[in-house]
Amino acid sequence: MLQGSIVALITPMTGDGQIDYTSLQNLVDYHVRSGTQAIVAVGTTGESSTLDTEEHISVVRHVVKYAAGRIPVIAGTGSNDTAYAIELTQALANSGVVAGLSVTPYYNKPSQEGLYQHFKTVAESSELPLILYNVPGRTGCDLLPQTVARLAEIPNIIGIKEATGSLERLQEIKACCPSDFLLYSGDDGSSCEFMLQGGHGTISVTANVAASQLNTMCQCALAGDREQALAADQPLRALHQALFIDSNPVPIKWACHAVGLVANGQLRLPLVSLAQDKVPELERALESAGVKVGE
């Protein structure tokens, strides 16, 4: 069972927008050193929406190669096109990843039955364990607890990344799903309390740049040590917020470059670099978290 701090890894790029595999290896090594419990490669934060299929599969396979068994890797395998989600899931099923992370179909706005049939069809196309990903703020649809409960009956659907930020939603899912169904926060700002209330971990943007600090918070929260967990989370709170002053992953790519983890903060259109007037807030948040710009 994967618990604790799981990083939603950025996909570093060269100045001309190609995959920067040297920086990618540096990131994997950083997370191994920092105690991160697992890596999600090519999820939303990894710019899955603008990587083509060959790049998507290549990045995941390279992360597995660089991890070399030192840290588990989860692959982003979701799409708003069920057939394409199946293609990605099948292509990565034997790549060395331990699971796929499958986002709710964005833009289409399917019904709850449509969501159920989508995930059921994807899960049944492969033996790869799947983690559902509910992020209605980005996708325009909400995977409700009753539908999650139905999906939890499918043997290789093993958990959910719940990014509504609602602790009430956590309790609703807990009440209707098996006790071994994995519950991950997808909202850094509420992830500490999420784990204190019975969640198993967080799939985190903040972990990209404050990996050891986030791991400490997670370990305290999972141990049920509320005082120490909140104390560890307090310095991170401004960073949790500042990393969303622009669309993810714009701020986190700037931050990873600013602290020397990657060669640059290049993004692919339609995303553009962080506006200069937003830089001071992010710099202050990094400093508060104990992350030094320029290191």
TIMITI-284414 format. One record per residue (C-alpha): residue number from 0; residue in three letters; z, x, y. Coordinates in steps of 0.05 Angstrom, whole numbers, plus 5000, padded with zeros to 4 digits. Example, Ala and Ser with C-alpha at 12.3 -4.5 7.8 and 13.67 -1.06 7.14 Angstrom:
BEGIN
<r gugu="0" kollum="ALA" z="5156" x="5246" y="4910"/>
<r gugu="1" kollum="SER" z="5143" x="5273" y="4979"/>
//
This chain:
BEGIN
<r gugu="0" kollum="MET" z="5000" x="5000" y="5000"/>
<r gugu="1" kollum="LEU" z="4979" x="5029" y="5067"/>
<r gugu="2" kollum="GLN" z="5034" x="5021" y="5119"/>
<r gugu="3" kollum="GLY" z="5049" x="5048" y="5188"/>
<r gugu="4" kollum="SER" z="5002" x="5079" y="5238"/>
<r gugu="5" kollum="ILE" z="4929" x="5070" y="5222"/>
<r gugu="6" kollum="VAL" z="4881" x="5096" y="5276"/>
<r gugu="7" kollum="ALA" z="4821" x="5056" y="5298"/>
<r gugu="8" kollum="LEU" z="4781" x="5120" y="5306"/>
<r gugu="9" kollum="ILE" z="4731" x="5131" y="5362"/>
<r gugu="10" kollum="THR" z="4662" x="5157" y="5345"/>
<r gugu="11" kollum="PRO" z="4652" x="5220" y="5387"/>
<r gugu="12" kollum="MET" z="4582" x="5232" y="5415"/>
<r gugu="13" kollum="THR" z="4544" x="5289" y="5446"/>
<r gugu="14" kollum="GLY" z="4519" x="5286" y="5518"/>
<r gugu="15" kollum="ASP" z="4453" x="5255" y="5495"/>
<r gugu="16" kollum="GLY" z="4488" x="5201" y="5453"/>
<r gugu="17" kollum="GLN" z="4482" x="5231" y="5384"/>
<r gugu="18" kollum="ILE" z="4541" x="5234" y="5336"/>
<r gugu="19" kollum="ASP" z="4585" x="5295" y="5350"/>
<r gugu="20" kollum="TYR" z="4606" x="5315" y="5280"/>
<r gugu="21" kollum="THR" z="4645" x="5376" y="5303"/>
<r gugu="22" kollum="SER" z="4690" x="5333" y="5347"/>
<r gugu="23" kollum="LEU" z="4694" x="5282" y="5291"/>
<r gugu="24" kollum="GLN" z="4723" x="5335" y="5244"/>
<r gugu="25" kollum="ASN" z="4772" x="5357" y="5299"/>
<r gugu="26" kollum="LEU" z="4796" x="5285" y="5304"/>
<r gugu="27" kollum="VAL" z="4807" x="5278" y="5229"/>
<r gugu="28" kollum="ASP" z="4847" x="5343" y="5228"/>
<r gugu="29" kollum="TYR" z="4888" x="5320" y="5288"/>
<r gugu="30" kollum="HIS" z="4908" x="5256" y="5252"/>
<r gugu="31" kollum="VAL" z="4926" x="5293" y="5188"/>
<r gugu="32" kollum="ARG" z="4971" x="5340" y="5229"/>
<r gugu="33" kollum="SER" z="5002" x="5283" y="5268"/>
<r gugu="34" kollum="GLY" z="5024" x="5240" y="5209"/>
<r gugu="35" kollum="THR" z="4975" x="5183" y="5218"/>
<r gugu="36" kollum="GLN" z="4976" x="5142" y="5154"/>
<r gugu="37" kollum="ALA" z="4902" x="5123" y="5150"/>
<r gugu="38" kollum="ILE" z="4837" x="5124" y="5190"/>
<r gugu="39" kollum="VAL" z="4791" x="5065" y="5204"/>
<r gugu="40" kollum="ALA" z="4721" x="5095" y="5213"/>
<r gugu="41" kollum="VAL" z="4668" x="5056" y="5252"/>
<r gugu="42" kollum="GLY" z="4707" x="4994" y="5270"/>
<r gugu="43" kollum="THR" z="4701" x="4962" y="5339"/>
<r gugu="44" kollum="THR" z="4733" x="5023" y="5372"/>
<r gugu="45" kollum="GLY" z="4683" x="5066" y="5334"/>
<r gugu="46" kollum="GLU" z="4625" x="5030" y="5369"/>
<r gugu="47" kollum="SER" z="4599" x="4997" y="5306"/>
<r gugu="48" kollum="SER" z="4558" x="4949" y="5348"/>
<r gugu="49" kollum="THR" z="4512" x="5005" y="5374"/>
<r gugu="50" kollum="LEU" z="4508" x="5051" y="5314"/>
<r gugu="51" kollum="ASP" z="4449" x="5039" y="5268"/>
<r gugu="52" kollum="THR" z="4459" x="5031" y="5194"/>
<r gugu="53" kollum="GLU" z="4443" x="5103" y="5177"/>
<r gugu="54" kollum="GLU" z="4492" x="5129" y="5230"/>
<r gugu="55" kollum="HIS" z="4545" x="5079" y="5210"/>
<r gugu="56" kollum="ILE" z="4544" x="5101" y="5137"/>
<r gugu="57" kollum="SER" z="4538" x="5175" y="5156"/>
<r gugu="58" kollum="VAL" z="4599" x="5173" y="5202"/>
<r gugu="59" kollum="VAL" z="4642" x="5140" y="5148"/>
<r gugu="60" kollum="ARG" z="4619" x="5189" y="5095"/>
<r gugu="61" kollum="HIS" z="4633" x="5248" y="5141"/>
<r gugu="62" kollum="VAL" z="4703" x="5222" y="5156"/>
<r gugu="63" kollum="VAL" z="4716" x="5217" y="5081"/>
<r gugu="64" kollum="LYS" z="4689" x="5288" y="5072"/>
<r gugu="65" kollum="TYR" z="4732" x="5316" y="5129"/>
<r gugu="66" kollum="ALA" z="4793" x="5279" y="5105"/>
<r gugu="67" kollum="ALA" z="4785" x="5313" y="5037"/>
<r gugu="68" kollum="GLY" z="4837" x="5269" y="5005"/>
<r gugu="69" kollum="ARG" z="4890" x="5286" y="5057"/>
<r gugu="70" kollum="ILE" z="4889" x="5217" y="5090"/>
<r gugu="71" kollum="PRO" z="4860" x="5150" y="5066"/>
<r gugu="72" kollum="VAL" z="4798" x="5124" y="5101"/>
<r gugu="73" kollum="ILE" z="4781" x="5051" y="5113"/>
<r gugu="74" kollum="ALA" z="4709" x="5034" y="5132"/>
<r gugu="75" kollum="GLY" z="4688" x="4983" y="5184"/>
<r gugu="76" kollum="THR" z="4642" x="4938" y="5144"/>
<r gugu="77" kollum="GLY" z="4639" x="4874" y="5185"/>
<r gugu="78" kollum="SER" z="4581" x="4838" y="5219"/>
<r gugu="79" kollum="ASN" z="4564" x="4770" y="5247"/>
<r gugu="80" kollum="ASP" z="4506" x="4770" y="5196"/>
<r gugu="81" kollum="THR" z="4535" x="4757" y="5127"/>
<r gugu="82" kollum="ALA" z="4476" x="4792" y="5093"/>
<r gugu="83" kollum="TYR" z="4486" x="4854" y="5135"/>
<r gugu="84" kollum="ALA" z="4561" x="4854" y="5122"/>
<r gugu="85" kollum="ILE" z="4545" x="4853" y="5048"/>
<r gugu="86" kollum="GLU" z="4496" x="4910" y="5057"/>
<r gugu="87" kollum="LEU" z="4548" x="4954" y="5092"/>
<r gugu="88" kollum="THR" z="4602" x="4935" y="5042"/>
<r gugu="89" kollum="GLN" z="4559" x="4952" y="4982"/>
<r gugu="90" kollum="ALA" z="4533" x="5016" y="5014"/>
<r gugu="91" kollum="LEU" z="4604" x="5042" y="5026"/>
<r gugu="92" kollum="ALA" z="4638" x="5014" y="4964"/>
<r gugu="93" kollum="ASN" z="4634" x="5081" y="4926"/>
<r gugu="94" kollum="SER" z="4638" x="5127" y="4986"/>
<r gugu="95" kollum="GLY" z="4710" x="5146" y="4976"/>
<r gugu="96" kollum="VAL" z="4740" x="5095" y="5024"/>
<r gugu="97" kollum="VAL" z="4800" x="5055" y="5001"/>
<r gugu="98" kollum="ALA" z="4781" x="4990" y="5035"/>
<r gugu="99" kollum="GLY" z="4733" x="4956" y="5083"/>
<r gugu="100" kollum="LEU" z="4753" x="4924" y="5149"/>
<r gugu="101" kollum="SER" z="4712" x="4862" y="5161"/>
<r gugu="102" kollum="VAL" z="4712" x="4828" y="5229"/>
<r gugu="103" kollum="THR" z="4702" x="4754" y="5240"/>
<r gugu="104" kollum="PRO" z="4629" x="4737" y="5256"/>
<r gugu="105" kollum="TYR" z="4622" x="4746" y="5332"/>
<r gugu="106" kollum="TYR" z="4578" x="4703" y="5377"/>
<r gugu="107" kollum="ASN" z="4558" x="4654" y="5321"/>
<r gugu="108" kollum="LYS" z="4623" x="4614" y="5329"/>
<r gugu="109" kollum="PRO" z="4628" x="4590" y="5256"/>
<r gugu="110" kollum="SER" z="4675" x="4535" y="5234"/>
<r gugu="111" kollum="GLN" z="4735" x="4551" y="5190"/>
<r gugu="112" kollum="GLU" z="4694" x="4532" y="5129"/>
<r gugu="113" kollum="GLY" z="4639" x="4578" y="5154"/>
<r gugu="114" kollum="LEU" z="4689" x="4635" y="5162"/>
<r gugu="115" kollum="TYR" z="4716" x="4622" y="5092"/>
<r gugu="116" kollum="GLN" z="4647" x="4622" y="5060"/>
<r gugu="117" kollum="HIS" z="4627" x="4685" y="5099"/>
<r gugu="118" kollum="PHE" z="4687" x="4727" y="5076"/>
<r gugu="119" kollum="LYS" z="4685" x="4698" y="5006"/>
<r gugu="120" kollum="THR" z="4612" x="4716" y="4998"/>
<r gugu="121" kollum="VAL" z="4623" x="4787" y="5025"/>
<r gugu="122" kollum="ALA" z="4684" x="4798" y="4981"/>
<r gugu="123" kollum="GLU" z="4649" x="4775" y="4919"/>
<r gugu="124" kollum="SER" z="4590" x="4821" y="4932"/>
<r gugu="125" kollum="SER" z="4632" x="4883" y="4915"/>
<r gugu="126" kollum="GLU" z="4697" x="4906" y="4884"/>
<r gugu="127" kollum="LEU" z="4717" x="4942" y="4949"/>
<r gugu="128" kollum="PRO" z="4784" x="4916" y="4975"/>
<r gugu="129" kollum="LEU" z="4774" x="4880" y="5042"/>
<r gugu="130" kollum="ILE" z="4819" x="4873" y="5102"/>
<r gugu="131" kollum="LEU" z="4802" x="4814" y="5147"/>
<r gugu="132" kollum="TYR" z="4799" x="4826" y="5222"/>
<r gugu="133" kollum="ASN" z="4815" x="4771" y="5271"/>
<r gugu="134" kollum="VAL" z="4803" x="4786" y="5344"/>
<r gugu="135" kollum="PRO" z="4784" x="4721" y="5379"/>
<r gugu="136" kollum="GLY" z="4785" x="4753" y="5448"/>
<r gugu="137" kollum="ARG" z="4723" x="4792" y="5429"/>
<r gugu="138" kollum="THR" z="4688" x="4749" y="5377"/>
<r gugu="139" kollum="GLY" z="4694" x="4678" y="5404"/>
<r gugu="140" kollum="CYS" z="4724" x="4651" y="5340"/>
<r gugu="141" kollum="ASP" z="4794" x="4649" y="5311"/>
<r gugu="142" kollum="LEU" z="4810" x="4657" y="5237"/>
<r gugu="143" kollum="LEU" z="4867" x="4607" y="5228"/>
<r gugu="144" kollum="PRO" z="4926" x="4618" y="5181"/>
<r gugu="145" kollum="GLN" z="4906" x="4562" y="5134"/>
<r gugu="146" kollum="THR" z="4838" x="4596" y="5124"/>
<r gugu="147" kollum="VAL" z="4872" x="4664" y="5116"/>
<r gugu="148" kollum="ALA" z="4914" x="4633" y="5061"/>
<r gugu="149" kollum="ARG" z="4852" x="4608" y="5024"/>
<r gugu="150" kollum="LEU" z="4820" x="4677" y="5030"/>
<r gugu="151" kollum="ALA" z="4883" x="4711" y="5006"/>
<r gugu="152" kollum="GLU" z="4871" x="4678" y="4938"/>
<r gugu="153" kollum="ILE" z="4809" x="4721" y="4929"/>
<r gugu="154" kollum="PRO" z="4832" x="4783" y="4890"/>
<r gugu="155" kollum="ASN" z="4800" x="4837" y="4932"/>
<r gugu="156" kollum="ILE" z="4818" x="4808" y="5000"/>
<r gugu="157" kollum="ILE" z="4883" x="4846" y="5010"/>
<r gugu="158" kollum="GLY" z="4904" x="4837" y="5082"/>
<r gugu="159" kollum="ILE" z="4888" x="4822" y="5154"/>
<r gugu="160" kollum="LYS" z="4886" x="4858" y="5221"/>
<r gugu="161" kollum="GLU" z="4912" x="4804" y="5267"/>
<r gugu="162" kollum="ALA" z="4896" x="4820" y="5340"/>
<r gugu="163" kollum="THR" z="4916" x="4756" y="5376"/>
<r gugu="164" kollum="GLY" z="4981" x="4790" y="5398"/>
<r gugu="165" kollum="SER" z="5018" x="4727" y="5376"/>
<r gugu="166" kollum="LEU" z="5083" x="4739" y="5337"/>
<r gugu="167" kollum="GLU" z="5083" x="4665" y="5322"/>
<r gugu="168" kollum="ARG" z="5016" x="4675" y="5287"/>
<r gugu="169" kollum="LEU" z="5047" x="4731" y="5245"/>
<r gugu="170" kollum="GLN" z="5101" x="4684" y="5220"/>
<r gugu="171" kollum="GLU" z="5050" x="4629" y="5205"/>
<r gugu="172" kollum="ILE" z="5008" x="4677" y="5163"/>
<r gugu="173" kollum="LYS" z="5070" x="4704" y="5127"/>
<r gugu="174" kollum="ALA" z="5092" x="4634" y="5110"/>
<r gugu="175" kollum="CYS" z="5027" x="4615" y="5075"/>
<r gugu="176" kollum="CYS" z="5004" x="4680" y="5043"/>
<r gugu="177" kollum="PRO" z="5031" x="4720" y="4984"/>
<r gugu="178" kollum="SER" z="5085" x="4771" y="4998"/>
<r gugu="179" kollum="ASP" z="5039" x="4829" y="4980"/>
<r gugu="180" kollum="PHE" z="4985" x="4807" y="5029"/>
<r gugu="181" kollum="LEU" z="4981" x="4864" y="5081"/>
<r gugu="182" kollum="LEU" z="4994" x="4846" y="5153"/>
<r gugu="183" kollum="TYR" z="4970" x="4895" y="5207"/>
<r gugu="184" kollum="SER" z="4975" x="4887" y="5282"/>
<r gugu="185" kollum="GLY" z="4912" x="4895" y="5321"/>
<r gugu="186" kollum="ASP" z="4948" x="4892" y="5388"/>
<r gugu="187" kollum="ASP" z="4983" x="4956" y="5408"/>
<r gugu="188" kollum="GLY" z="5027" x="4923" y="5460"/>
<r gugu="189" kollum="SER" z="5062" x="4878" y="5408"/>
<r gugu="190" kollum="SER" z="5055" x="4923" y="5347"/>
<r gugu="191" kollum="CYS" z="5127" x="4948" y="5348"/>
<r gugu="192" kollum="GLU" z="5156" x="4878" y="5346"/>
<r gugu="193" kollum="PHE" z="5102" x="4857" y="5296"/>
<r gugu="194" kollum="MET" z="5128" x="4909" y="5247"/>
<r gugu="195" kollum="LEU" z="5201" x="4894" y="5262"/>
<r gugu="196" kollum="GLN" z="5186" x="4821" y="5244"/>
<r gugu="197" kollum="GLY" z="5155" x="4839" y="5177"/>
<r gugu="198" kollum="GLY" z="5086" x="4868" y="5190"/>
<r gugu="199" kollum="HIS" z="5064" x="4927" y="5149"/>
<r gugu="200" kollum="GLY" z="5031" x="4970" y="5203"/>
<r gugu="201" kollum="THR" z="4983" x="4973" y="5261"/>
<r gugu="202" kollum="ILE" z="4910" x="4990" y="5267"/>
<r gugu="203" kollum="SER" z="4915" x="5024" y="5334"/>
<r gugu="204" kollum="VAL" z="4874" x="5047" y="5393"/>
<r gugu="205" kollum="THR" z="4933" x="5084" y="5423"/>
<r gugu="206" kollum="ALA" z="4939" x="5127" y="5360"/>
<r gugu="207" kollum="ASN" z="4874" x="5161" y="5378"/>
<r gugu="208" kollum="VAL" z="4909" x="5201" y="5432"/>
<r gugu="209" kollum="ALA" z="4984" x="5194" y="5418"/>
<r gugu="210" kollum="ALA" z="4983" x="5199" y="5343"/>
<r gugu="211" kollum="SER" z="5051" x="5231" y="5329"/>
<r gugu="212" kollum="GLN" z="5086" x="5187" y="5380"/>
<r gugu="213" kollum="LEU" z="5057" x="5124" y="5350"/>
<r gugu="214" kollum="ASN" z="5073" x="5147" y="5279"/>
<r gugu="215" kollum="THR" z="5146" x="5158" y="5299"/>
<r gugu="216" kollum="MET" z="5150" x="5087" y="5327"/>
<r gugu="217" kollum="CYS" z="5119" x="5058" y="5265"/>
<r gugu="218" kollum="GLN" z="5165" x="5094" y="5217"/>
<r gugu="219" kollum="CYS" z="5226" x="5069" y="5256"/>
<r gugu="220" kollum="ALA" z="5200" x="4998" y="5258"/>
<r gugu="221" kollum="LEU" z="5184" x="4996" y="5184"/>
<r gugu="222" kollum="ALA" z="5253" x="5022" y="5169"/>
<r gugu="223" kollum="GLY" z="5281" x="4964" y="5209"/>
<r gugu="224" kollum="ASP" z="5313" x="5008" y="5261"/>
<r gugu="225" kollum="ARG" z="5302" x="4964" y="5322"/>
<r gugu="226" kollum="GLU" z="5338" x="5009" y="5371"/>
<r gugu="227" kollum="GLN" z="5299" x="5072" y="5352"/>
<r gugu="228" kollum="ALA" z="5233" x="5035" y="5346"/>
<r gugu="229" kollum="LEU" z="5238" x="5005" y="5415"/>
<r gugu="230" kollum="ALA" z="5260" x="5072" y="5444"/>
<r gugu="231" kollum="ALA" z="5199" x="5105" y="5413"/>
<r gugu="232" kollum="ASP" z="5153" x="5050" y="5438"/>
<r gugu="233" kollum="GLN" z="5179" x="5049" y="5509"/>
<r gugu="234" kollum="PRO" z="5142" x="5112" y="5533"/>
<r gugu="235" kollum="LEU" z="5078" x="5085" y="5502"/>
<r gugu="236" kollum="ARG" z="5078" x="5017" y="5535"/>
<r gugu="237" kollum="ALA" z="5040" x="5037" y="5598"/>
<r gugu="238" kollum="LEU" z="4988" x="5072" y="5554"/>
<r gugu="239" kollum="HIS" z="4980" x="5010" y="5509"/>
<r gugu="240" kollum="GLN" z="4962" x="4972" y="5572"/>
<r gugu="241" kollum="ALA" z="4921" x="5025" y="5608"/>
<r gugu="242" kollum="LEU" z="4875" x="5034" y="5548"/>
<r gugu="243" kollum="PHE" z="4849" x="4965" y="5563"/>
<r gugu="244" kollum="ILE" z="4836" x="4971" y="5637"/>
<r gugu="245" kollum="ASP" z="4763" x="4970" y="5617"/>
<r gugu="246" kollum="SER" z="4728" x="4948" y="5553"/>
<r gugu="247" kollum="ASN" z="4751" x="4985" y="5491"/>
<r gugu="248" kollum="PRO" z="4732" x="5041" y="5475"/>
<r gugu="249" kollum="VAL" z="4715" x="5062" y="5547"/>
<r gugu="250" kollum="PRO" z="4786" x="5084" y="5567"/>
<r gugu="251" kollum="ILE" z="4804" x="5115" y="5500"/>
<r gugu="252" kollum="LYS" z="4741" x="5157" y="5499"/>
<r gugu="253" kollum="TRP" z="4757" x="5182" y="5569"/>
<r gugu="254" kollum="ALA" z="4828" x="5198" y="5546"/>
<r gugu="255" kollum="CYS" z="4807" x="5235" y="5483"/>
<r gugu="256" kollum="HIS" z="4762" x="5279" y="5525"/>
<r gugu="257" kollum="ALA" z="4814" x="5288" y="5579"/>
<r gugu="258" kollum="VAL" z="4865" x="5315" y="5530"/>
<r gugu="259" kollum="GLY" z="4815" x="5360" y="5495"/>
<r gugu="260" kollum="LEU" z="4807" x="5323" y="5429"/>
<r gugu="261" kollum="VAL" z="4731" x="5314" y="5437"/>
<r gugu="262" kollum="ALA" z="4677" x="5351" y="5474"/>
<r gugu="263" kollum="ASN" z="4662" x="5293" y="5521"/>
<r gugu="264" kollum="GLY" z="4673" x="5218" y="5530"/>
<r gugu="265" kollum="GLN" z="4601" x="5197" y="5520"/>
<r gugu="266" kollum="LEU" z="4588" x="5123" y="5504"/>
<r gugu="267" kollum="ARG" z="4526" x="5084" y="5487"/>
<r gugu="268" kollum="LEU" z="4497" x="5031" y="5532"/>
<r gugu="269" kollum="PRO" z="4515" x="4977" y="5551"/>
<r gugu="270" kollum="LEU" z="4582" x="5013" y="5557"/>
<r gugu="271" kollum="VAL" z="4588" x="5064" y="5613"/>
<r gugu="272" kollum="SER" z="4641" x="5116" y="5631"/>
<r gugu="273" kollum="LEU" z="4708" x="5097" y="5661"/>
<r gugu="274" kollum="ALA" z="4704" x="5084" y="5735"/>
<r gugu="275" kollum="GLN" z="4738" x="5138" y="5777"/>
<r gugu="276" kollum="ASP" z="4784" x="5088" y="5811"/>
<r gugu="277" kollum="LYS" z="4815" x="5072" y="5744"/>
<r gugu="278" kollum="VAL" z="4828" x="5144" y="5724"/>
<r gugu="279" kollum="PRO" z="4895" x="5154" y="5760"/>
<r gugu="280" kollum="GLU" z="4928" x="5095" y="5723"/>
<r gugu="281" kollum="LEU" z="4906" x="5123" y="5656"/>
<r gugu="282" kollum="GLU" z="4929" x="5193" y="5674"/>
<r gugu="283" kollum="ARG" z="4998" x="5167" y="5693"/>
<r gugu="284" kollum="ALA" z="5002" x="5128" y="5628"/>
<r gugu="285" kollum="LEU" z="4984" x="5189" y="5587"/>
<r gugu="286" kollum="GLU" z="5037" x="5229" y="5623"/>
<r gugu="287" kollum="SER" z="5089" x="5175" y="5611"/>
<r gugu="288" kollum="ALA" z="5072" x="5178" y="5536"/>
<r gugu="289" kollum="GLY" z="5081" x="5253" y="5535"/>
<r gugu="290" kollum="VAL" z="5006" x="5267" y="5527"/>
<r gugu="291" kollum="LYS" z="4983" x="5322" y="5574"/>
<r gugu="292" kollum="VAL" z="4914" x="5318" y="5605"/>
<r gugu="293" kollum="GLY" z="4877" x="5383" y="5596"/>
<r gugu="294" kollum="GLU" z="4910" x="5403" y="5531"/>
//
